[in-house]
Every structure is written in C-alpha cells, then in structure tokens.
Amino acid sequence: MDSLLEKIGSLSKSEQAECAKHLMLGGGTRGGPVLVRGQGVRVYDPEGKGYIDCTSQSWALYLGYANAEINRVVAEQMQNLSHVHQGFDTLPRFYLARKLAQIAPGDLKRVSFTVGGGLAIEAAMKIAYKNTQPSREFICLYDSYHGTTLAMMGASWVSTRAAGKLVGGSRFLGLTRPFIRVPNPYCYRCPLGMKRENCSLACVQILRLTLERGVAGNAAGVIIEPIQASAGQIILPREYLEAVRKICDEFNVPLIFDEIQTYGRTGRFFAAEYFGVTPDIIVLGKGFGAGLPIAATIISNKLEGFQPDSEELHTFANSSVAQVAAAKQIELLENGILQNACRMGEYLGGALKGMQRDFPEIGDVRVAGLHIGIEFVRDPVSKEPLHAEGKAIRDEGIKVGVIFGLGGVRPNVLKIKPPLIIKKSECDEVLEKLHEAMRRVLRK
Ligand SMILES: Cc1ncc(COP(=O)(O)O)c(C=O)c1O
C-alpha cells in the first residue's frame, strides 16, 4: 500500500478505536458516523451509507462537500502560494478585502483577517475598546455564544449555569473575562415572562439602563448575534435590533454583530442587510472560507483601526488559499446561491409549519433563509421542553440518513442548516426523514 490516503482509508474498526485513545476533544456533539467522503449535501461513512448533512459541519460548508469550483481555485492557488506571513501583501488579500468592503453595508470598509471566529471577535473587541477609552466592560446577551477562547468563553453560554447545569466554560471562570449579560429577546419564552404584544421591548430598556447605570465608565461595546444560533436559533426581532442601534448611538458604544453563523445563510450576505440594521463592526468566520479556516473583522470608517505594531498578529492570518476560496465563494453566492438559500428556506419553513398539524410537539418553527430551528415541546400550551426527545430525534435521523444539528443551550431545538446549494428534491428527502424520525420517537 503506497499512498498515505489508502493507508488511512483502510484503518480497521479496531485500529480506529486504538487511534481514538490518543484524541483529546473539548466539545462537539458526538455520536455521529465516522465520515470518509462527501459530495454536495451528502456525506458518507466507511460502509458507504450516505447522510444529508443538515449541519454543514459546524454550519460552515455553504457549498457542500467537494465543491468542484472551490477545489479548482484552491488547487490552482496551492501551485502559486499557500501560507504567507501577515507582513507581506498578496493579490488575493487585496482582492478579498476590497470585495468585502464592496458587499458590506454602510461605511464598513476596512478588514482584518484571522484564522477563526473566536479570534475575530477578539479583534472586534480590541477595536471597540480602543475607540471607547476610558472603558472596560462589554455587554452581550443571555444565551449568546461567541466562542471558547479564554477571552470569549465569558461571553458564551457555556460559562453560564445553563439548562440546569454548569458546563464547560464555568471551569475557567478565574481566567475568562467577565461580560455583562442582558436579557435576550427570546419571545417564545421571554426571560422576563412578558408577551411580545405588550412588552414594549422591556429587554431593550434593560440594555439601556445597563449602559446608563450598570457599567463603570463607558461600555466598550455591545456584542450581538442577530440570530442567536447556539441559543436555539433565536431570530432577534428587527425592532429590537433597530432599538439597540439607536441606544448604542446615544451612548456612543460600538455595536458589534457576530455574523459568524449568519453570513450568507439568511439569503443575504449579512444579517445586517436582512434586518436593515448596520452595526459598527461585523465579524465573519465559519462558512466565510467555504470550509477553509479564515475569519474576518470588518469595521466602520468612523473607527480607529489597528496599528501595524503587533496589536493583532497571527501566523496563519494571511492564507492566500483560504482567501481565494472565500473570494470564489462570494462570486458563487452572488450568482444564484443566496437566492437558492432564500427559496429553499421558504420551502422548508412552509413545510415544517405544515407538520405542526400532525406534530403539535413542534412548538415553534424559526426560519431565516436556511438558518432554521424547530423547538420541541410537550404541548404548545405548557411549552415543556422535550430535551430527551430532541436528542432521540437526532439519533433516529442519523439511522434514516440525515444529520440534524442539536446542542447549545437548548437540546430540544433541532437545527436544520444544510449547505446553501440544497435542491428542492433534497429538501423533500430531509422532510421525509425528519417525519420518520419524529414518528419513531414521538408516536412509538
Ligand atoms: C455565533 C458564533 N460566534 C463565534 C463562534 C466561534 O467561532 P470559532 O469556533 O471559529 O472560534 C461560533 C462558533 O460556533 C459561533 O457560532
């Protein structure tokens, strides 16, 4: 056996178990198949069984597996340059920076690249902090997730006493940064116990009070996921985001949108466009690189940016290969893929709402393009969360050949976030398999 890939591909089950003993994993929903190859929206296990992947692998493979156009541009670029030190200019970096400035909303025109989402939010925090001195505190929302680097862990629900237990990040409290968290507009289960019809956005008033009286000095920034993904696919109301924008202006606090999961997925490049609210800083990651590690922080021209004196420097922050992949993907998104995300999102959303007739356990269907979540409850009145059933439905899904997302704060929320290239016939397959998985768990 000559080729390394052949050697790897022929690892027996017992060898795999032996290898696994050397792995140390800090997270991720386990229990799925071992993956060996993928094509389009499907991924295959060693026995050749195929699964439609509604997780897009951490919601990041917008163009699915083994996209020929991305593979081609990556292979071509690999012949020229791959890794380049941040201090050297390259044509792909020039091109991608200008392209992002062209598609970004408002006056967000300057970009810093890095390798992952957590680091990109940290970069946003550095910029916000620099521009608000004297300041110290950052504000984020209940149930938010902004990564697990030491700086971001304190902003993420994983450091919260969440879902009745202390998890992950709480073990590092002595090392993480304290964030001030304010109530999120999770209107299906309002944390303030109010109803949307007559709440007058009380949660936004709490943000206002916090900026007025709950911080020492200026606040350094407000960090928000416009759709709280790990929180359970919570789509923030447009009027909430509009009100936050006004309040941030009033207090002169930079508004940071963590668009690491929303970039492209709502059917628009940015959730900022989807909601019609422009922040001061947008952070991208995940799907931005078509599966290659690259993240970006895009800032308003009004803000002072980085100085080139090691304020922000990472060895792999200038991968020309990831940059051409990101740029090629933008071209493809512009040429029909974003429209497809809108169309398929509407189609799936309509069908899921239709399923509520047979399955009242689907308490809420939340759809913004292909950013979709369904929340399982005992019944629509009590809204008692069906945590065990959520996991069981995911497990049955895997048996019937579809991988749904789960996890985060609310294990009763199933996430349906396939690659943006999904076709209608593939959506039908997802719906059939979901129906079967729900039937097995909820009607046994
Ligand atoms: C909204 C959001 N922000 C930040 C992150 C952190 O990104 P990364 O895992 O690339 O550090 C994630 C990752 O899941 C995320 O979903």
The ligand as a MOL file (V3000), in Angstrom:
LIG
                    3D

  0  0  0     0  0            999 V3000
M  V30 BEGIN CTAB
M  V30 COUNTS 16 16 0 0 0
M  V30 BEGIN ATOM
M  V30 1 C -22.0150 32.8710 16.6360 0
M  V30 2 C -20.6470 32.3040 16.8490 0
M  V30 3 N -19.6590 33.1220 17.2540 0
M  V30 4 C -18.4090 32.6740 17.4440 0
M  V30 5 C -18.0870 31.3460 17.2350 0
M  V30 6 C -16.6830 30.8830 17.4550 0
M  V30 7 O -16.0810 30.5780 16.2430 0
M  V30 8 P -14.8260 29.5790 16.2110 0
M  V30 9 O -15.3510 28.2420 16.6370 0
M  V30 10 O -14.3790 29.6020 14.7880 0
M  V30 11 O -13.8200 30.1410 17.1630 0
M  V30 12 C -19.0810 30.4720 16.8220 0
M  V30 13 C -18.7910 29.0380 16.6200 0
M  V30 14 O -19.6390 28.1790 16.7610 0
M  V30 15 C -20.3940 30.9550 16.6420 0
M  V30 16 O -21.3860 30.1560 16.2660 0
M  V30 END ATOM
M  V30 BEGIN BOND
M  V30 1 1 1 2
M  V30 2 1 2 3
M  V30 3 2 2 15
M  V30 4 2 3 4
M  V30 5 1 4 5
M  V30 6 1 5 6
M  V30 7 2 5 12
M  V30 8 1 6 7
M  V30 9 1 7 8
M  V30 10 2 8 9
M  V30 11 1 8 10
M  V30 12 1 8 11
M  V30 13 1 12 13
M  V30 14 1 12 15
M  V30 15 2 13 14
M  V30 16 1 15 16
M  V30 END BOND
M  V30 END CTAB
M  END
